[in-house]
Amino acid sequence: MKLIKSGEIKEASEFIKSFVRQTPLEESAALSRLTGSRCFLKLENLQETGSFKLRGALFKLDRICSEGIQSVITCSAGNHGWALAWAGRQFNCRVKVFVPSSADESKCRGMSELGAEVVKCPDPGYDQAESIAIDFSAAHNIPFISPYDDYQIMAGNGGSLAAEILGQLPETGSIVFPVGGGGLGAGIASFIRQEKPGIRLIACQHRDSPALALSLEKGEAVTELPPADTIAGGIEGGIGVKTFEILRDTIDQVVLVSEDELKESIIWMIKHHQYLIEASAAAPLAACLSGRIGPLTSPAVLVITGRNIGLSTLSSILSRNDTGSR
């Protein structure tokens, strides 16, 4: 079983703690009633830059800048680029972010306001934008930082987050989280399987872009998928080769959710907890609200990964006729 060593994850946690917020772990009475298990929300939507991605960006950029590198390239659906732009300010490092044409304008604006150069690619899919970014990186000899398929990114993102969850709720029985490229899940799984292996790990994916589920069926990483028509850009596209090497032996369950279920879950969160979350972050909620997740080992922690959603997108969701359906 391939895992990131706990020592590296603890090193990441120690380094980033002076930069990031320890986000709340809030019990959800409404979700607990619905699932029959005590449910807690890990509110990374309250993190600096609006998502968990700051954790990995800080750890990775510190390591790169310590080698004298002053410029990096990345590809992002939004949150990783935003986080890297914030970290770039701390370490005086130039950041160039390639984004798919479907990237939320609020995220692009956040990156630009922090000084990142944002390049919008012609295609809506993440995988196509990543290919352009990697080619540019190679042509100009500027390091490319993957948002997910990088061990230091995994250690900082999912690893430090899992360590924080266990520090807040040592008796955690299940952790439910969204999966796109797999960096968050691989970091969580690495730490949990070494520190408390009995915890149930449940991955949630968009049913129109289920890279992890398809990879598990094939027995190898599905690194590219056709673009999906979704507002959940953070969980669209293929999975990483390195992340799948970890996830293939550590995940207990994969739950697929629909676009409509993600939108309903955003509304549910506002109704029951008055928190704004983005569509990718709503995947664990959608898995629970749909009933497809099945029984949870209590207490369960749902990782709410981010809040960065554009006003036009939010307005469209809130105007839906079924806002009172749950």
N, C-alpha and C positions, 0 to 999 in steps of 0.2 A: 504494500500500500504506500503510494507516494504522498508525503505530507510535508508542509513547511514546518521546520523545527520550531518548537515552542519558544526556544531561546531567541530566535529572530523576531518572533511575534512580540515577545515581552520587551525586546529592545525597541521595536517600533512603538509600542504602547508608551514606553518611558519617554522616548524622544518627542512624540507629538503632544503629550499631555499639557505642555505649556502653551500650545497653540489652539487646541480644539476644546470644545465644550464637552463635559460629561453630560450627555443628554438624558432626560428623564425616562424612567421606566414606569409607565402609568397603567394601572389596572383598568380594564374596560368591563364594567358591570354588564353592559348591553351585549357584548360579545361573549362574555362568560355564560350569560343566560342562554344565548343562542347555541353555543357549542357544547354546553354541559361541562366545560373545564374552565378553570381560572385562566383568564387570558390577560396578558400585559402587552402594551404597545411600547416598543423601543423607538423613541421619537427623534430619529435622525433628521427629520424635517426641520427641527429646531437647531440644527448644527450651523456653524458659520458657513456661508455660501449656499446654505439651503439643502445640503445633502451629505451623506457619509463619505463622499469621494475626497473630501479634504484630507482625510486620514492618510490614505495611500499616497496622495500627491505630495504631501509634506515629507513623508519618509523617503520616497523615491527621489525627489528633487534635492533634498539635502545630500543624499549619497552621490548623486551625479555632480552637483556643484562642488563637492569636496574634491573632485578630480579636476577642477579647473574649467569645467564646461559652463558656458554662459548663454547658451541658446539651445532650445529644444523644440521638437515638433510633436504634435499628437493629433489624434482623431477623436472626436467626441460627439455623442448625441446632445451634449450640453453640460452635464454636471461635472464630468471629469475635466473638461476644458476650463470651466469656471473655477474649479478647485485648483487646477494647475496654474491658472492666471494669478490667483490669490497667493499661492505658494511662491510663484515667480517674483512677486513683489517683495516677499520676505528675504529671498536669497539673491536679489538683483540679477535675475535670469530672464532672458527674452523668451516668450512663449508664442508659438504660431499654432493655431488650432484649425484643422480641417473639419468641417461639419457637413452632414448631408443636407440636401435642399429642404428636407422636412423638419429641420431643427427648429425648435420653438424660439421665436424672436426674443422672448424675455431672457432666455439663456444666452443667446448670442450677444445681446446688449450687456448682460452681466459680465461676460468675458471681455468685451471691448472696453467697458468702463474701468476694468482693472488693468488695462494696458496690453492685453493680448491682441495679436493680429488674427482676425477671424476670416477664414477662406471658405465660402459656401460652394460646395460641389454641385454639379449639375443633376445628380441622381438622388432620389429620396431615401435609398437604403444605406444603412451604416456600412455594410461590407464594401460597397463600391467607393464610398468616401475614404475608408481606411486604406484601400489599395492605392488611391491617388496620394494619400499622405505618406505612405511607406515609399513609394517611388520618388516623391519629392525629397524625402529624407536621404535616400541613397544617392540621389543625383547631386545634392548639395552638402553631403557629408555632415549632416546635423543629426544628433541622436533622436530616434523616435521612441516615445514613451507610450506603451500600450495602456489603455484604460483598464485592462483586466488580465492579459496574458503575460504577467510579469510577477515574479515571486515577491519582490519588495512591495509592489502595489497590493498584492493579495495580503501580505503580512500586515500592512498598514490599514487597509480597508476592513476586510472581514475578520482578520486576526485580532486586531485591537478591539474591534466591536464585540467579538465573542468574549474576550477577556473582561471587557467592561460589563457585559450582561451577567457573567458569572459572579463578578464582584458585587453586583447589585442584587442578584437573585440566585444564590448558590444552588437552590433546590430546583432550578429550571428542568423541566421534563421534555419540552419540545421547543425547537426554534423553527419558525416559518419565515422564508425570505424569498424575494424575487431573484430570478436568474436570467441574465442576458448572455454576456460573454463569459460569465462564471467566476469573475474575480472575487466578488463578495462571498459567494458560496464556498469557494475553495479556501478562502482565508478562515471563514467560520468553521468549516469542516476540519481543517488542519488543527486548529486549536482545541476544538471540542473532542475530537477523537483521541487526542493525547491527554487531555486534562480530565474529561468526564465523558467517556465513550458511550455511556448508556443513553445519552440525550438523543431524542428522535429529531432528525434533520429533514425538513420538508421544503422542497424547491417548488416555486410557482412560476409558470411561464405563460406567455400569450399563445393561445392555441394556433394562431396563424404564423407563429415564428418559434416553434418549440425545439430549438437546437439541442438542448440537453436530452430531451425525451428521444429525439431521433438518433442522437449519438449513442445513447444506451441501447437502443434497438439494433444499431449497426455494429456496435462494439468499437467504434472509432469516432474521433471528433468530426462533427459536421461544422466546418469552419465558415461556410458561406451558405446563405439562403436568399431566395428572391426577396425584394423589398415587400414588407407587409404594410397595408394601409392602416396605420394606427397612430394614436397620439402618445403611445407608450414607447417612445424611441429608445429608452434605456434598456428595454428587454427585447429589442428587435435585432435580428441578425444572427450570425453564426457564433459558435462557442470557441474558446481558445483551446489549443492543443495541450498546453500546460495545465489549464484549469480543469479540463476534462480528465486528465490523468489522475487528478486528485478526486474529482467528484464521482467518477465511475465506481469507486469502491466505498464511498462514504455516505451517499445519499440514501435515505430510507424510502422516500416517496416523491413523485413528481405530480403536481396538479396543474392542469391546463385551464385557463380562464379566457373568456371572450372579451371583445372590445366593449360591448354593452355592460358586462359585469364590472369591468374596470370603472366605467363612468358612474354606474350605480354606487360603487364603493366610495368614490370621491364624495358623492352626495351624502352617503351614510356617515362618513367621517365628520363632515361639517355638521350634520344633524345631531349626532350623538356626542361628539367631542369638540366641536368648533375649531378643528384644525384644518388648514388647507394642505392638501397633499397632491402630488402629481400622479399621472396614470400608472407609471411603473411602480411607484410606491404602494399603489392600491392592490397589487396582485395578491399579497397574502390575505388581505381582507376579502377580496373577491373569492378566494379559495374557500374561506370559512363561510361566507354568506351564501355561497352556492350549495353548500352541504357536501360537495364532492371530496372535501379533505378527510371526512370520516372522523373517528374518535381521536382526540388529542391526548397525549400524555401530559398531565397537569403538574405544575403550571406551565402554560405555553407562552412563548414570547414571539410576537409578530414584529419583524423588523420593518419599520416605516422609513423608507430610504430617503425621501426628499419631498420638497414642496414647490419646486420651480415649475410653474405652469403659467402660460400666457393668459392675459385677460380675455382675449377673444375665444380661446379654447375653453376657459372656465365659464364664460357667459353662455357658450353653446351648450355645455353640459347642464348648467343650472336651468336653462330654458326648456329642458326635456319635460315632456308631459307626465313622465312617471316618477317625478321627484319624490312623491309620497309613497312609492311602492314598497319601501321597507321602513 
